[in-house]
Amino acid sequence: MSAFISSTGVVALLLPSIIRLAAKARLAPSRLLLPLSISALIGGSSTLIGTPPNLLAAERLTLAGYQSFSFFSFTPISLAILMASLLVVIGLGKRLLPERQAVQKVQPVVTPIELFRLYHLPESLYRLRVDAQSPLVGKTLAESNLRERFDLNVLSAIHGHGRRTSVFNAAHRAEYLRPDAPIQAEDILIVQGKPESVSQAAAYWRLAIMANEPVVEQDVISNEVGIAEVMLRPRSSALDKTLTELNFGRTHRLTVLDIRRPGYEGTLDLKRTPLRFGDMLLVQGQWKDIFALKHKHRRDYIVMGEPEAAEFGAFQRAERAPIVLIVLAVMIAAIVINPDLLTLASLMAALAVVLTGCISMDEAYQSIDWKTLFLIAGMLPLSTALVKVGLVDSIATSLRTALSGLGIYAVIAGLFAITALFTQVLSNTVTTVLIAPIAIAAARDLGVAPQAFVMAVAIAASMAFATPIASPVNTLVMSPGNYKFSDYARIGVPLVLISMLITLIALPLLFPL
């Protein structure tokens, strides 16, 4: 799957199933989740479109005037690395992979209703009835200051005549409730907060606490609103900032109901706690805003799984799945026949899925990772500038001088090692953009074709196994697997070395030197 779609998306989608599988097999999730992330990273390196480093490597060859890679040029090496990695995991997995249960028991489900129960939301949700004499009658939600003054989140309202309206609103069919919507007598507000805060708000506004009527899932979850788990990415701009500093609610139109931190079992202050790498946020709001967080802000947050799909049938266009497969097959065939058609084929495929109704224009727009595009757009000129001023040639000459006495393979091994080292701490996109020109210059100095050198850089850039911050894929499995930093290095470093060995053996067979 990761050969054709985002490896992060693949892991987020498969994570609940793998956790469920571990539970049924009575295995610690830590035995399966790292192999999942490693497989996704290797799979992404197996095709031209599987990962940005492959596309960038091919583009650098084209810009330098050399023959570029075909769609499946990467596949033989990636498959060999995948098979070797599977053998290592099967043979040495008990030694290299920790057997560690999650700090908090991992549930093999991530549907909204399961999350509702997993986070014990019924214990922190209350019904408040607005009496006719309450000063709150006629005021809007914004004027009530229930959140600002009493730290309460208003999740839904049931009007006096019995119609349930979710905050964001509606009788069993939630719609957005505007902050300027007036509160009426006999309305029932469903709020989330600490007991003392609820009591203070009830006393101040003369509200009756309906302790005998428990809140149910349908009060906060429907086809239009719901809850989802969100994880911070390792390089998220939200790190070390509080939700208040981020103005999270106004920015994303979502309410954070809880924060869970690996290794910490207490209750975190939602307003004053600086967010850390690995924190899990439980958010509630309209599905369209959750989707926006998932697509428009993907560089900062990862929405776990497809929580809305299992419960509410988000895949309402499943009958168009064959169309998507046909479009994908035609696109791949066009690229295989003529690699120069990559841009045109990709653009036409995107246009086809929109015109056939597989996705809407808004969904297509939201699926674009604009930050990655701007990153690449900014880094490519920088890379070209490094070439123009001679810095790339100087580095390549130094590398050749240091290693050429050991042969061409030593230079390729050096490039692989440098790239693999950088990609553990830097974006693989940045790493490829910076090192691919050096690989081309080194090959030119040695008087050989550069394809093997650039291929080594592209493959190495995807071997981000050794740290949890090397890739969002690694970040995704850290909390559910309760992994430590050293767990990644224990299995990741040997696999990187094995990957380098396989690459050095395979390159001469694919690109004679």
ZIWO-V518940 format. One record per residue. N is the residue number from 1. RES is the residue in three letters. SS is DSSP state (alpha for helix, beta for strand, coil for the rest). Layout:
N	RES	SS
N	RES	SS
This chain:
1	MET	coil
2	SER	coil
3	ALA	coil
4	PHE	coil
5	ILE	coil
6	SER	coil
7	SER	alpha
8	THR	alpha
9	GLY	alpha
10	VAL	alpha
11	VAL	alpha
12	ALA	alpha
13	LEU	alpha
14	LEU	alpha
15	LEU	alpha
16	PRO	alpha
17	SER	alpha
18	ILE	alpha
19	ILE	alpha
20	ARG	alpha
21	LEU	alpha
22	ALA	alpha
23	ALA	alpha
24	LYS	alpha
25	ALA	coil
26	ARG	coil
27	LEU	coil
28	ALA	coil
29	PRO	alpha
30	SER	alpha
31	ARG	alpha
32	LEU	coil
33	LEU	alpha
34	LEU	alpha
35	PRO	alpha
36	LEU	alpha
37	SER	alpha
38	ILE	alpha
39	SER	alpha
40	ALA	alpha
41	LEU	alpha
42	ILE	alpha
43	GLY	alpha
44	GLY	alpha
45	SER	coil
46	SER	coil
47	THR	coil
48	LEU	coil
49	ILE	coil
50	GLY	coil
51	THR	coil
52	PRO	alpha
53	PRO	alpha
54	ASN	alpha
55	LEU	alpha
56	LEU	alpha
57	ALA	alpha
58	ALA	alpha
59	GLU	alpha
60	ARG	alpha
61	LEU	alpha
62	THR	alpha
63	LEU	alpha
64	ALA	coil
65	GLY	coil
66	TYR	coil
67	GLN	coil
68	SER	coil
69	PHE	coil
70	SER	coil
71	PHE	coil
72	PHE	coil
73	SER	coil
74	PHE	coil
75	THR	alpha
76	PRO	alpha
77	ILE	alpha
78	SER	alpha
79	LEU	alpha
80	ALA	alpha
81	ILE	alpha
82	LEU	alpha
83	MET	alpha
84	ALA	alpha
85	SER	alpha
86	LEU	alpha
87	LEU	alpha
88	VAL	alpha
89	VAL	alpha
90	ILE	alpha
91	GLY	alpha
92	LEU	alpha
93	GLY	alpha
94	LYS	alpha
95	ARG	alpha
96	LEU	alpha
97	LEU	coil
98	PRO	coil
99	GLU	coil
100	ARG	coil
101	GLN	coil
102	ALA	coil
103	VAL	coil
104	GLN	coil
105	LYS	coil
106	VAL	coil
107	GLN	coil
108	PRO	coil
109	VAL	coil
110	VAL	coil
111	THR	coil
112	PRO	alpha
113	ILE	alpha
114	GLU	alpha
115	LEU	alpha
116	PHE	alpha
117	ARG	alpha
118	LEU	alpha
119	TYR	coil
120	HIS	coil
121	LEU	alpha
122	PRO	alpha
123	GLU	alpha
124	SER	coil
125	LEU	beta
126	TYR	beta
127	ARG	beta
128	LEU	beta
129	ARG	beta
130	VAL	beta
131	ASP	coil
132	ALA	coil
133	GLN	coil
134	SER	coil
135	PRO	coil
136	LEU	coil
137	VAL	coil
138	GLY	coil
139	LYS	coil
140	THR	beta
141	LEU	alpha
142	ALA	alpha
143	GLU	alpha
144	SER	alpha
145	ASN	coil
146	LEU	alpha
147	ARG	alpha
148	GLU	alpha
149	ARG	alpha
150	PHE	alpha
151	ASP	coil
152	LEU	coil
153	ASN	beta
154	VAL	beta
155	LEU	beta
156	SER	beta
157	ALA	beta
158	ILE	beta
159	HIS	coil
160	GLY	coil
161	HIS	coil
162	GLY	coil
163	ARG	coil
164	ARG	beta
165	THR	beta
166	SER	beta
167	VAL	coil
168	PHE	coil
169	ASN	coil
170	ALA	coil
171	ALA	coil
172	HIS	coil
173	ARG	coil
174	ALA	coil
175	GLU	coil
176	TYR	coil
177	LEU	coil
178	ARG	coil
179	PRO	coil
180	ASP	coil
181	ALA	coil
182	PRO	beta
183	ILE	coil
184	GLN	coil
185	ALA	coil
186	GLU	coil
187	ASP	coil
188	ILE	beta
189	LEU	beta
190	ILE	beta
191	VAL	beta
192	GLN	beta
193	GLY	coil
194	LYS	coil
195	PRO	alpha
196	GLU	alpha
197	SER	alpha
198	VAL	alpha
199	SER	alpha
200	GLN	alpha
201	ALA	alpha
202	ALA	alpha
203	ALA	alpha
204	TYR	alpha
205	TRP	alpha
206	ARG	coil
207	LEU	beta
208	ALA	beta
209	ILE	beta
210	MET	coil
211	ALA	coil
212	ASN	coil
213	GLU	coil
214	PRO	coil
215	VAL	coil
216	VAL	coil
217	GLU	alpha
218	GLN	alpha
219	ASP	alpha
220	VAL	coil
221	ILE	coil
222	SER	coil
223	ASN	coil
224	GLU	coil
225	VAL	beta
226	GLY	beta
227	ILE	beta
228	ALA	beta
229	GLU	beta
230	VAL	beta
231	MET	beta
232	LEU	beta
233	ARG	coil
234	PRO	coil
235	ARG	coil
236	SER	coil
237	SER	coil
238	ALA	coil
239	LEU	coil
240	ASP	coil
241	LYS	coil
242	THR	coil
243	LEU	alpha
244	THR	alpha
245	GLU	alpha
246	LEU	alpha
247	ASN	coil
248	PHE	alpha
249	GLY	alpha
250	ARG	alpha
251	THR	alpha
252	HIS	alpha
253	ARG	coil
254	LEU	coil
255	THR	beta
256	VAL	beta
257	LEU	beta
258	ASP	beta
259	ILE	beta
260	ARG	beta
261	ARG	beta
262	PRO	coil
263	GLY	coil
264	TYR	beta
265	GLU	coil
266	GLY	coil
267	THR	coil
268	LEU	coil
269	ASP	coil
270	LEU	coil
271	LYS	coil
272	ARG	coil
273	THR	coil
274	PRO	coil
275	LEU	coil
276	ARG	coil
277	PHE	coil
278	GLY	coil
279	ASP	coil
280	MET	beta
281	LEU	beta
282	LEU	beta
283	VAL	beta
284	GLN	beta
285	GLY	beta
286	GLN	beta
287	TRP	alpha
288	LYS	alpha
289	ASP	alpha
290	ILE	alpha
291	PHE	alpha
292	ALA	alpha
293	LEU	alpha
294	LYS	alpha
295	HIS	alpha
296	LYS	coil
297	HIS	coil
298	ARG	coil
299	ARG	coil
300	ASP	coil
301	TYR	beta
302	ILE	beta
303	VAL	beta
304	MET	coil
305	GLY	coil
306	GLU	coil
307	PRO	alpha
308	GLU	alpha
309	ALA	alpha
310	ALA	alpha
311	GLU	alpha
312	PHE	alpha
313	GLY	coil
314	ALA	coil
315	PHE	coil
316	GLN	coil
317	ARG	coil
318	ALA	alpha
319	GLU	alpha
320	ARG	alpha
321	ALA	alpha
322	PRO	alpha
323	ILE	alpha
324	VAL	alpha
325	LEU	alpha
326	ILE	alpha
327	VAL	alpha
328	LEU	alpha
329	ALA	alpha
330	VAL	alpha
331	MET	alpha
332	ILE	alpha
333	ALA	alpha
334	ALA	alpha
335	ILE	alpha
336	VAL	alpha
337	ILE	alpha
338	ASN	coil
339	PRO	alpha
340	ASP	alpha
341	LEU	alpha
342	LEU	alpha
343	THR	alpha
344	LEU	alpha
345	ALA	alpha
346	SER	alpha
347	LEU	alpha
348	MET	alpha
349	ALA	alpha
350	ALA	alpha
351	LEU	alpha
352	ALA	alpha
353	VAL	alpha
354	VAL	alpha
355	LEU	alpha
356	THR	coil
357	GLY	coil
358	CYS	coil
359	ILE	coil
360	SER	coil
361	MET	alpha
362	ASP	alpha
363	GLU	alpha
364	ALA	alpha
365	TYR	alpha
366	GLN	alpha
367	SER	alpha
368	ILE	coil
369	ASP	coil
370	TRP	alpha
371	LYS	alpha
372	THR	alpha
373	LEU	alpha
374	PHE	alpha
375	LEU	alpha
376	ILE	alpha
377	ALA	alpha
378	GLY	alpha
379	MET	alpha
380	LEU	alpha
381	PRO	alpha
382	LEU	alpha
383	SER	alpha
384	THR	alpha
385	ALA	alpha
386	LEU	alpha
387	VAL	alpha
388	LYS	alpha
389	VAL	coil
390	GLY	coil
391	LEU	alpha
392	VAL	alpha
393	ASP	alpha
394	SER	alpha
395	ILE	alpha
396	ALA	alpha
397	THR	alpha
398	SER	alpha
399	LEU	alpha
400	ARG	alpha
401	THR	alpha
402	ALA	alpha
403	LEU	alpha
404	SER	alpha
405	GLY	alpha
406	LEU	alpha
407	GLY	coil
408	ILE	alpha
409	TYR	alpha
410	ALA	alpha
411	VAL	alpha
412	ILE	alpha
413	ALA	alpha
414	GLY	alpha
415	LEU	alpha
416	PHE	alpha
417	ALA	alpha
418	ILE	alpha
419	THR	alpha
420	ALA	alpha
421	LEU	alpha
422	PHE	alpha
423	THR	alpha
424	GLN	coil
425	VAL	coil
426	LEU	coil
427	SER	coil
428	ASN	alpha
429	THR	alpha
430	VAL	alpha
431	THR	alpha
432	THR	alpha
433	VAL	alpha
434	LEU	alpha
435	ILE	alpha
436	ALA	alpha
437	PRO	alpha
438	ILE	alpha
439	ALA	alpha
440	ILE	alpha
441	ALA	alpha
442	ALA	alpha
443	ALA	alpha
444	ARG	alpha
445	ASP	alpha
446	LEU	alpha
447	GLY	coil
448	VAL	coil
449	ALA	coil
450	PRO	coil
451	GLN	alpha
452	ALA	alpha
453	PHE	alpha
454	VAL	alpha
455	MET	alpha
456	ALA	alpha
457	VAL	alpha
458	ALA	alpha
459	ILE	alpha
460	ALA	alpha
461	ALA	alpha
462	SER	alpha
463	MET	coil
464	ALA	coil
465	PHE	coil
466	ALA	coil
467	THR	coil
468	PRO	coil
469	ILE	coil
470	ALA	coil
471	SER	coil
472	PRO	alpha
473	VAL	alpha
474	ASN	alpha
475	THR	alpha
476	LEU	alpha
477	VAL	alpha
478	MET	alpha
479	SER	alpha
480	PRO	alpha
481	GLY	alpha
482	ASN	coil
483	TYR	coil
484	LYS	coil
485	PHE	alpha
486	SER	alpha
487	ASP	alpha
488	TYR	alpha
489	ALA	alpha
490	ARG	alpha
491	ILE	alpha
492	GLY	alpha
493	VAL	alpha
494	PRO	alpha
495	LEU	alpha
496	VAL	alpha
497	LEU	alpha
498	ILE	alpha
499	SER	alpha
500	MET	alpha
501	LEU	alpha
502	ILE	alpha
503	THR	alpha
504	LEU	alpha
505	ILE	alpha
506	ALA	alpha
507	LEU	alpha
508	PRO	alpha
509	LEU	alpha
510	LEU	alpha
511	PHE	coil
512	PRO	coil
513	LEU	coil
